[in-house]
């Protein structure tokens, strides 16, 4: 998961949560294809996590009227906090 990629998706006016959710569905379907190699699976997983992160940030912005900067920072704090407990 990379914050610059998530920020790019969030600030791109042609992207919305529905478009990203569709992209996630396509990527997941691709991951289930026969013959997908491990390195391809890793790349798909990274793309899915970035899209899902962008969706979460977009939801925070719209539901809580959070600024983009605060929504991105809050999201990364939650991600880092969840990995600290593992």
MODELLER restraints for C-alpha pairs under 7 A, 6 or more apart:
rsr = mdl.restraints
at = mdl.atoms
rsr.add(forms.Gaussian(group=physical.xy_distance, feature=features.Distance(at['CA:1:A'], at['CA:46:A']), mean=6.18, stdev=0.5))
rsr.add(forms.Gaussian(group=physical.xy_distance, feature=features.Distance(at['CA:1:A'], at['CA:49:A']), mean=5.90, stdev=0.5))
rsr.add(forms.Gaussian(group=physical.xy_distance, feature=features.Distance(at['CA:1:A'], at['CA:50:A']), mean=5.37, stdev=0.5))
rsr.add(forms.Gaussian(group=physical.xy_distance, feature=features.Distance(at['CA:2:A'], at['CA:50:A']), mean=6.64, stdev=0.5))
rsr.add(forms.Gaussian(group=physical.xy_distance, feature=features.Distance(at['CA:5:A'], at['CA:50:A']), mean=6.78, stdev=0.5))
rsr.add(forms.Gaussian(group=physical.xy_distance, feature=features.Distance(at['CA:6:A'], at['CA:50:A']), mean=5.66, stdev=0.5))
rsr.add(forms.Gaussian(group=physical.xy_distance, feature=features.Distance(at['CA:6:A'], at['CA:51:A']), mean=6.96, stdev=0.5))
rsr.add(forms.Gaussian(group=physical.xy_distance, feature=features.Distance(at['CA:6:A'], at['CA:53:A']), mean=6.38, stdev=0.5))
rsr.add(forms.Gaussian(group=physical.xy_distance, feature=features.Distance(at['CA:6:A'], at['CA:54:A']), mean=5.00, stdev=0.5))
rsr.add(forms.Gaussian(group=physical.xy_distance, feature=features.Distance(at['CA:9:A'], at['CA:15:A']), mean=6.44, stdev=0.5))
rsr.add(forms.Gaussian(group=physical.xy_distance, feature=features.Distance(at['CA:9:A'], at['CA:54:A']), mean=6.26, stdev=0.5))
rsr.add(forms.Gaussian(group=physical.xy_distance, feature=features.Distance(at['CA:10:A'], at['CA:54:A']), mean=5.75, stdev=0.5))
rsr.add(forms.Gaussian(group=physical.xy_distance, feature=features.Distance(at['CA:10:A'], at['CA:58:A']), mean=6.37, stdev=0.5))
rsr.add(forms.Gaussian(group=physical.xy_distance, feature=features.Distance(at['CA:17:A'], at['CA:55:A']), mean=5.27, stdev=0.5))
rsr.add(forms.Gaussian(group=physical.xy_distance, feature=features.Distance(at['CA:17:A'], at['CA:58:A']), mean=6.89, stdev=0.5))
rsr.add(forms.Gaussian(group=physical.xy_distance, feature=features.Distance(at['CA:20:A'], at['CA:51:A']), mean=5.91, stdev=0.5))
rsr.add(forms.Gaussian(group=physical.xy_distance, feature=features.Distance(at['CA:20:A'], at['CA:55:A']), mean=6.93, stdev=0.5))
rsr.add(forms.Gaussian(group=physical.xy_distance, feature=features.Distance(at['CA:24:A'], at['CA:48:A']), mean=5.57, stdev=0.5))
rsr.add(forms.Gaussian(group=physical.xy_distance, feature=features.Distance(at['CA:24:A'], at['CA:51:A']), mean=6.75, stdev=0.5))
rsr.add(forms.Gaussian(group=physical.xy_distance, feature=features.Distance(at['CA:27:A'], at['CA:44:A']), mean=6.30, stdev=0.5))
rsr.add(forms.Gaussian(group=physical.xy_distance, feature=features.Distance(at['CA:27:A'], at['CA:48:A']), mean=6.84, stdev=0.5))
rsr.add(forms.Gaussian(group=physical.xy_distance, feature=features.Distance(at['CA:31:A'], at['CA:41:A']), mean=6.20, stdev=0.5))
rsr.add(forms.Gaussian(group=physical.xy_distance, feature=features.Distance(at['CA:31:A'], at['CA:44:A']), mean=6.84, stdev=0.5))
rsr.add(forms.Gaussian(group=physical.xy_distance, feature=features.Distance(at['CA:57:A'], at['CA:71:A']), mean=5.56, stdev=0.5))
rsr.add(forms.Gaussian(group=physical.xy_distance, feature=features.Distance(at['CA:57:A'], at['CA:72:A']), mean=6.13, stdev=0.5))
rsr.add(forms.Gaussian(group=physical.xy_distance, feature=features.Distance(at['CA:57:A'], at['CA:75:A']), mean=6.59, stdev=0.5))
rsr.add(forms.Gaussian(group=physical.xy_distance, feature=features.Distance(at['CA:60:A'], at['CA:66:A']), mean=6.21, stdev=0.5))
rsr.add(forms.Gaussian(group=physical.xy_distance, feature=features.Distance(at['CA:60:A'], at['CA:71:A']), mean=6.13, stdev=0.5))
rsr.add(forms.Gaussian(group=physical.xy_distance, feature=features.Distance(at['CA:61:A'], at['CA:67:A']), mean=6.18, stdev=0.5))
rsr.add(forms.Gaussian(group=physical.xy_distance, feature=features.Distance(at['CA:61:A'], at['CA:68:A']), mean=6.51, stdev=0.5))
rsr.add(forms.Gaussian(group=physical.xy_distance, feature=features.Distance(at['CA:61:A'], at['CA:71:A']), mean=6.30, stdev=0.5))
